[in-house]
Amino acid sequence: MARRFRTYGEVDGSAGQEVLDQVVAQRRRLDERLSHVRWVVPVVSGKGGVGKSAITANLATLLARRGRRVGVVDADLNGPSLARMLGTLETPLMVGEDGIVPAIGAAGVRLVSMDLLLSAADAPLRWKGPANDSFLWRGALETSTLREFLADIAWGSLDYLFVDVPPGTDRIERVLELVPAPGAVLLVTTPSAAAMHVVAKSARLLREAGVGQMGLVTNMSSYLCPCCGCAAELFQPRSRAGVQDIPGVEPWAEIPFDPALGDATDGGRPPVLDTPDSPAVQAFERLASRLEERLGR
Amino acid sequence: MKFLCMRCDEVMRFEERQLPGDGTMGVVFACPDCGSEVAMLTNPMETQMVSSFGVKIGGSKIPDQPLELTRTFLDGGRDEAFADPPPPNGGPVVWSPEAGERLSHVPSFVRGMVKRIYTDYARERGIDSITPAIMDQARSELGLEGM
C-alpha cells in the first residue's frame, strides 16, 4: 500500500533549526530600524538610463539643504553611482555599536552604496561562492545585502530615506518585500515611448501592490540651449502622448535636460547646491515641494 | 524543512551543524523517541543557497555583526572600506603573536569584524589569551564560515 505523506503544515513540531526565528529576527531588526524613518521613498523606473540616480542625488541634497534629515540607499548593487554623485567615494564606513555609520555626502545626506565597499572604481560586484550556477543564489544574496543596507546602517532619525532602485520590475518587487508600505514612490521616465512602455509596467506592479502615492518624474523633458537658454523638445510630441496617462500616477515634475546638471552631479557636487536659479534646479525645487506637500509635511 | 522519523512518526530534532570543508554543510537530526540519527549533507551550491538568506541552520551562538553577510561574501572588498573600532574593554584579552599573524592573513575588509568575533568569544568564556588553538576551537564551535 502506498504511503500517504502528510503536508508540512500537518506535521506538528519544529526541528529546532531556528531558521524561522532568524528570519523573524531579521524582519524585526529591519522594522525597528525603519521605525525611525518618517518616509521611505523608492525611486524607480523599470527602465535603465532615465536618470534615477541623478534625480535621487539632487532631490536628496535639496531636501537636506531645506533642513530635512535625509538618507539614501543605493540599491543598484551592480551599477552603483550615488557615492560618486554625493561626493563620498572612498569614505571609510565607521563600525559603531548600533550598526554601520553611514557615509555623509553633499549637504549632510547619509548614504550607503556598494561603491563604498568595492576595491576599485572599475571593480564589478562579485560574490564568493560556487562558480557554477551562481544565478541560483545570487538573487537571494543580493536581496539579503539590500536588507542589510536598510537594517544594519545606523541611519538615526530620518525624514526621508530614498532608495535608488536599479532597472527591472523584479528589483522593484524585491524592495517592496523589504519595504511593503513606502510613503510614496517616484517613477522616473523620459518622454520616449519605449521608456513609458516599461514605466507603465512598473506602475501597474506598484498599484497592484497597494502603493498609494506614485509621482511621475519626466526627466530630460526638454533641452535647454546653453547659448540662448531656449527650451527645445528632445522627443517628438507624438512620443510624449500618454506620458501622464498611467492610472494612479500623478505627474509631479518635468526636469529639463541640462548638460551642466549632469556634469556637476557626476562630479560629486549636485548642482542644487550651487545654481539655484537654473531651470533644472527650479524643477527639482518644485518636485521637492510636491513630494513634501503630498506626504503632508 | 522537517525530517520525520518514519518509525516513530516524530519530527527529528536538530542536533549539530558542521562545515567539514569543500563547501559542504553537515547537519545532524535525531529522533526524540528512538534516538535514530540522520545526517544531511549539502553540496556547495546548496550550502551557499542557505547562507544567501542570512540564516544559519541551528542558529548562531554569537550576535550578528552589522553587514555580516555582505562582508563575508563580497569578493574583492576594499581594504579600507571599514573603520572597525577596537573590541570593547571589559577584560584583558590578548592575542598571541601566532594568532595575530594568522589574523593578519584575513582580508582587511573583514579583519575588524573577525577580530571582534574571536575576542567576544574569548571574553565570554573567560579566556585571556587568544592562540591559534583557541581560534580553531571558536571556528569549530561557532561554525564560522571563511573566518
Chai-1 contact restraints between the chains, C-beta under 6 A:
chainA,res_idxA,chainB,res_idxB,connection_type,confidence,min_distance_angstrom,max_distance_angstrom,comment,restraint_id
A,V11,B,K2,contact,1.0,0.0,6.0,A-B,restraint_1
A,G13,B,V11,contact,1.0,0.0,6.0,A-B,restraint_2
A,A15,B,K2,contact,1.0,0.0,6.0,A-B,restraint_3
A,A15,B,V11,contact,1.0,0.0,6.0,A-B,restraint_4
A,A15,B,F14,contact,1.0,0.0,6.0,A-B,restraint_5
A,G16,B,R13,contact,1.0,0.0,6.0,A-B,restraint_6
A,G16,B,F14,contact,1.0,0.0,6.0,A-B,restraint_7
A,Q17,B,F14,contact,1.0,0.0,6.0,A-B,restraint_8
A,Q17,B,I57,contact,1.0,0.0,6.0,A-B,restraint_9
A,Q17,B,G58,contact,1.0,0.0,6.0,A-B,restraint_10
A,E18,B,G59,contact,1.0,0.0,6.0,A-B,restraint_11
A,V19,B,V55,contact,1.0,0.0,6.0,A-B,restraint_12
A,Q22,B,V55,contact,1.0,0.0,6.0,A-B,restraint_13
A,P92,B,E80,contact,1.0,0.0,6.0,A-B,restraint_14
A,P92,B,A83,contact,1.0,0.0,6.0,A-B,restraint_15
A,L93,B,F82,contact,1.0,0.0,6.0,A-B,restraint_16
A,M94,B,A83,contact,1.0,0.0,6.0,A-B,restraint_17
A,V95,B,F82,contact,1.0,0.0,6.0,A-B,restraint_18
A,V95,B,D84,contact,1.0,0.0,6.0,A-B,restraint_19
A,G99,B,P66,contact,1.0,0.0,6.0,A-B,restraint_20
A,I100,B,P66,contact,1.0,0.0,6.0,A-B,restraint_21
A,I100,B,L67,contact,1.0,0.0,6.0,A-B,restraint_22
A,L117,B,G77,contact,1.0,0.0,6.0,A-B,restraint_23
A,L117,B,A81,contact,1.0,0.0,6.0,A-B,restraint_24
A,L118,B,R78,contact,1.0,0.0,6.0,A-B,restraint_25
A,S119,B,G76,contact,1.0,0.0,6.0,A-B,restraint_26
A,S119,B,R78,contact,1.0,0.0,6.0,A-B,restraint_27
A,A123,B,G76,contact,1.0,0.0,6.0,A-B,restraint_28
A,R126,B,D75,contact,1.0,0.0,6.0,A-B,restraint_29
A,R126,B,G76,contact,1.0,0.0,6.0,A-B,restraint_30
A,W127,B,F73,contact,1.0,0.0,6.0,A-B,restraint_31
A,W127,B,D75,contact,1.0,0.0,6.0,A-B,restraint_32
A,K128,B,F73,contact,1.0,0.0,6.0,A-B,restraint_33
A,K128,B,D75,contact,1.0,0.0,6.0,A-B,restraint_34
A,G129,B,Q48,contact,1.0,0.0,6.0,A-B,restraint_35
A,P130,B,P44,contact,1.0,0.0,6.0,A-B,restraint_36
A,P130,B,M45,contact,1.0,0.0,6.0,A-B,restraint_37
A,P130,B,Q48,contact,1.0,0.0,6.0,A-B,restraint_38
A,D133,B,M45,contact,1.0,0.0,6.0,A-B,restraint_39
A,W137,B,Q48,contact,1.0,0.0,6.0,A-B,restraint_40
A,W137,B,M49,contact,1.0,0.0,6.0,A-B,restraint_41
A,W137,B,S52,contact,1.0,0.0,6.0,A-B,restraint_42
A,A140,B,S52,contact,1.0,0.0,6.0,A-B,restraint_43
A,A140,B,F53,contact,1.0,0.0,6.0,A-B,restraint_44
A,L141,B,S52,contact,1.0,0.0,6.0,A-B,restraint_45
A,S144,B,G54,contact,1.0,0.0,6.0,A-B,restraint_46
A,S144,B,L69,contact,1.0,0.0,6.0,A-B,restraint_47
A,T145,B,T70,contact,1.0,0.0,6.0,A-B,restraint_48
A,E148,B,L67,contact,1.0,0.0,6.0,A-B,restraint_49
A,E148,B,L69,contact,1.0,0.0,6.0,A-B,restraint_50
A,E148,B,T70,contact,1.0,0.0,6.0,A-B,restraint_51
A,D152,B,P66,contact,1.0,0.0,6.0,A-B,restraint_52
A,D152,B,L67,contact,1.0,0.0,6.0,A-B,restraint_53
